[in-house]
Amino acid sequence: MSHMLDLAVLLSRPAALHPARVLAATDGALVEVQWPGMAHSLACRVLHSGGTALALEPGDEVLVWFDPQAETGVVLGRIGAYAQPPQPVGDASRAAPPPDALVLEAQGDIVIRNRHARLKLGADGDIEILGTSLTSRSQRLLRLLAPMIKLN
């Protein structure tokens, strides 16, 4: 297939699409499928559209695109009930409790950056904070200890 529009043309032929059952599936190998009225099984490749690989087991119902001229097929996906995706990694309700201390250690600089802010801990001891605004809040004393303080 040389162009994505070729896929639309191939999929538009309804005779080429078949619901089928998986007979055998092995990691890294072709998947054996068979649909009702088919005399023999068909070895198919599996369409990989990104993310995690499609895990198939014998008995799974799948949608197969079949090219009768080449006598090959491609499993387009599994047919079944929709399931919610897993919770995002940052979900605090499923996370382990945070550690008492977190140590980031490097031989060189450590940089934490997002779109408009950056914190750099230099290997030479310099600390650089860049951002559009800097707010410091303290419930007690705020100390600036340095032999020299320069504003602007």
URGI-V486594 format. One record per residue. N is the residue number from 1. RES is the residue in three letters. OMEGA is omega as a letter, one per 40 degrees, with the letter a starting at -180 (NA if undefined). Layout:
BEGIN
{{N,RES,OMEGA} {N,RES,OMEGA}}
END
This chain:
BEGIN
{{1,MET,a} {2,SER,a} {3,HIS,a} {4,MET,i} {5,LEU,i} {6,ASP,i} {7,LEU,i} {8,ALA,i} {9,VAL,a} {10,LEU,a} {11,LEU,a} {12,SER,i} {13,ARG,a} {14,PRO,a} {15,ALA,a} {16,ALA,a} {17,LEU,a} {18,HIS,i} {19,PRO,a} {20,ALA,i} {21,ARG,i} {22,VAL,i} {23,LEU,i} {24,ALA,i} {25,ALA,a} {26,THR,i} {27,ASP,i} {28,GLY,a} {29,ALA,i} {30,LEU,a} {31,VAL,i} {32,GLU,i} {33,VAL,i} {34,GLN,i} {35,TRP,a} {36,PRO,i} {37,GLY,i} {38,MET,a} {39,ALA,a} {40,HIS,i} {41,SER,a} {42,LEU,i} {43,ALA,a} {44,CYS,i} {45,ARG,a} {46,VAL,i} {47,LEU,i} {48,HIS,a} {49,SER,i} {50,GLY,a} {51,GLY,a} {52,THR,a} {53,ALA,i} {54,LEU,i} {55,ALA,a} {56,LEU,i} {57,GLU,i} {58,PRO,a} {59,GLY,i} {60,ASP,i} {61,GLU,a} {62,VAL,i} {63,LEU,a} {64,VAL,i} {65,TRP,a} {66,PHE,i} {67,ASP,a} {68,PRO,a} {69,GLN,a} {70,ALA,a} {71,GLU,i} {72,THR,i} {73,GLY,i} {74,VAL,i} {75,VAL,a} {76,LEU,i} {77,GLY,i} {78,ARG,i} {79,ILE,a} {80,GLY,a} {81,ALA,i} {82,TYR,i} {83,ALA,i} {84,GLN,i} {85,PRO,i} {86,PRO,i} {87,GLN,i} {88,PRO,a} {89,VAL,a} {90,GLY,a} {91,ASP,a} {92,ALA,a} {93,SER,a} {94,ARG,a} {95,ALA,i} {96,ALA,i} {97,PRO,a} {98,PRO,i} {99,PRO,i} {100,ASP,i} {101,ALA,i} {102,LEU,a} {103,VAL,i} {104,LEU,a} {105,GLU,a} {106,ALA,i} {107,GLN,a} {108,GLY,a} {109,ASP,i} {110,ILE,a} {111,VAL,i} {112,ILE,a} {113,ARG,i} {114,ASN,a} {115,ARG,a} {116,HIS,a} {117,ALA,i} {118,ARG,i} {119,LEU,a} {120,LYS,i} {121,LEU,a} {122,GLY,i} {123,ALA,i} {124,ASP,i} {125,GLY,i} {126,ASP,i} {127,ILE,a} {128,GLU,i} {129,ILE,i} {130,LEU,i} {131,GLY,i} {132,THR,i} {133,SER,i} {134,LEU,i} {135,THR,i} {136,SER,i} {137,ARG,i} {138,SER,i} {139,GLN,i} {140,ARG,a} {141,LEU,i} {142,LEU,a} {143,ARG,i} {144,LEU,a} {145,LEU,i} {146,ALA,i} {147,PRO,i} {148,MET,i} {149,ILE,a} {150,LYS,i} {151,LEU,a} {152,ASN,NA}}
END
